Amino acid sequence: MIEQQLYLDGAWQEGAGTPREVHDKWTGEVVGHYAVAAPEQVTVSITAAQTAMDVPWPAHERAATLRRAAALMAERSEELADLLRREAGKPITAARAEVARCVQTLSLSAAEASRITGESLDMSVVPGGEDVTAYTLTQGVGVVGAITPFNFPLNLVAHKIGPALAAGCAVVLKPSERTPLAAGALVRILHEAGLPPGRLNMVTGDPAEVVGRLIKDDRVEVLTFTGSAQVGWDLKARSPRKRHVLELGSNTAALVMPDADLDLVVNSVISAAFAFSGQACVSLQRLYVHEEQVEALVEQLRVATEALGVGDPAREDVTVGPLISSAALERVEQWVDEAVSAGARLVTGGPREGRALRPTILADVPASARVVCDEVFGPVVSVISVPDADAGIRSINESRFGLNAAVFTRDLGVAMRCTREIEAGSVLVNLPPAFRTDNMPYGGVKDSGQGREGVAYAVAELLEERLVLLAH
């Protein structure tokens, strides 16, 4: 049983009131408890972070701390994967993959801490600048408020913390109340790795109270948030003078052309739509298929989907485990039922397996259905026939979201046209649209957010330059 406290100014502290329970998402058993921060403790965390910014922390020490944390995480990988399995309901194979990625994120952050530099300017290129020497100093912007979701409770936390620490910023972390224990495990590792007091603080409890304090306090210079579009844009509207990095939702699409390799498409769809029960921003949701391929592809997808392991995330053969909550499960079922009532064809899926929803394929789905228009965040993919590339691109772009999109084709001309015309932060050719590595720029357009993550790009979001001019 894990009893998790708040982490304030380098020490673990009790919260206020009764700690809250965290449940195993498959069995319902209590995994642990987490502390509830009093309002004044959120303020204490911000004060600790601001004070820490006044104490020099050289780049080589930042890099060394992050490297030690990566090594400690690698040593405890199986323990951490088991925690992800219980707390998030993540299938154990996917949980191990997330831990490995988190090790990589911390290692990349350590490397970036050693690369931050300014530049010199040749002032003699303009009249009057001959007797001036100029250069820039690059430094962390200040205190970062980091708000993270439940679906990658280790690696997405690392994507907030690692780059911020590398940049020389101090952090106040508010992890998801659904998965706070994994975040706490990462904080403990960083503490053991030698993190200076105040450079990282973790506050858990009532989301509105914690986030409200981060929004209102002017000492918090940056808010970095991963979550729903509605919450993200509201956060920005309430704090217009702060910097924001917003990684928001999507209803990720892919386009399949008549010359596509269907075996590649099937494997890509299965991994992109159903891994971790479709609970990722880049989970494939809309599959636009050329009318010449649609029937053959739907049948191949049905066979492959029905072969997937569903159920207990402790089993090595399970791909689709429980959704994060019973409310999420009921909502996804309702959306599927609505689509079928509106004329969609249920190809496969539907019945529950314990707390899991069987992976679901819908065909002939109306464009107005919520499973097409909104973010499902569940193991559901809608197959929609299109007559040509024009119709496919147009359909993809009709969405208010634009995070990742994919096209499957052997025609280089069509592929390049899609990269130019599809409105998305990333366009992938002959790759699953959920493909992501931790070093690449990651982010979206339209309602999918603003700013970029991916360690080097996240560091750049958290730096500011100061120009120095010397007359001589």
C-alpha positions, 0 to 999 in steps of 0.5 A: 500500500502506497501512502503518498504525501506532498513534495514541498521544498525538497521534503515529503509533507502531510496534506490537509484532510483525509487522503484519497484512494487510488484504485486498481483499474482492473480489480477495483482494489485500493492501490494507495492513498494520496495527500490533499493539499491545502490552498496555502500549501500550493502557495508554499510550493510556488514560493519554494520554486521561486526561491530555488530559482535564486540559487545557482544550479550549474548546467553540469549538475542539472545534467548529472542529476537527470542522468542519475534519475534515468539510471535509477528508473532503469533499475526499478523498471519492473516495479514501476511497470507494475505500478502503471499496470495497477494504477492506470490499467495499462497492459503490462507490456505497454507499461514496460514500454512506457518506463523505457521511454521515460528513461529515454526522456530523462536521458535526453533531458540530461543531454539538452542541459549541456547544449543550452548556449547563447550566441554572439552577434557581429554588430559591425554589419550595421553602421554605428555598430563597429565599436559594440560587442554583442551576445545573448545569455540564455536562461530558464524563464522561471517557475513552471506549473506542470499539469499532467494527464492520466494516460502516460503518468510517467513519461508525460510527467517526465516530458514536463519535468525533464526539459524544465529542469534541463532549462534551469527552471523550477517546477510545481507539478500537479499530476492527474488525480487518477494516477498520482502514484506513478508521478510520485514515484518519479519525484522520489527518484529525482529526489534520490538523484540529488535534486536541490530543494525547491527545484521540483514540488508536487501538489495533489488534491482538488484539481480546481483549487491547485490549478486555480492557484497556479493560474492566479500566482504571477510568480508562475511564468509558464503553464504547461498542460496536457489534456482536453481542449476545453480545459486547455483553452480555458486555462489560457483564457484565465492566464493570458499574460503567462506563457503556455504549452498546450498539448490538447486533444484530437480525433486522429485520422488516416487516409488509405489510398488504393495502392496502399499495402493493406498488411501494413495498414492493418498492423498500423491501425491495430496498434494506433487505434487499440493500444492502451484502449485508445486512451492517447491523444494520437489514437487513431479514430477516423480511417478514410479508405478509398472506395476500392479498398474499403471492403477488403480492409474492413474484413482484414481489420475485423479478423485482426481486431478479434484476435487481440487479447482483451482483459486483465492488464497483468496478462502478457497477451493483453493489448486492450485493458480497462478504461480509466473509469466506469464513467469513461466506459459508459460514455464510449459505449453510449457514443458507439450506440448513438453511431449505430442508431444513426446508421453506422454498421458495427463490424466488431466489438461492443461487449464488455470484458470485465472493466474493458471494452472490446475493441470496436470497428464501425463502418458507414459512420455518419460524419456528424456522429460523435465518434467522428467529430469528438475525441473518443478516448476509447478503443473505437475506430470508424471506417469511412469510404472516400472516392479519392485523395481530394475527398480524404484530405477534405474530410480530415481537415473538416475536424476542429483538431489537428494533432497527427494524421497519416497517409498510406500510399506508394505514390510519392506525389500523393504522399507529398501533397498530403504533407502539404495540405493536411492540417496537422502538427505531424503528417506520417507517411506509411507509419501509424499515426500514433507513432512518436519518439521522445526526441521529435517535435510533438504538438498540434494546430487548431484545437489540438493546442500550441507549442511543441514538446519533444525534449529539445523543443520543450526546452526551447519553449522554456528559455528566454534570451537576454541581449548584452551590449558592450561599448568599447 
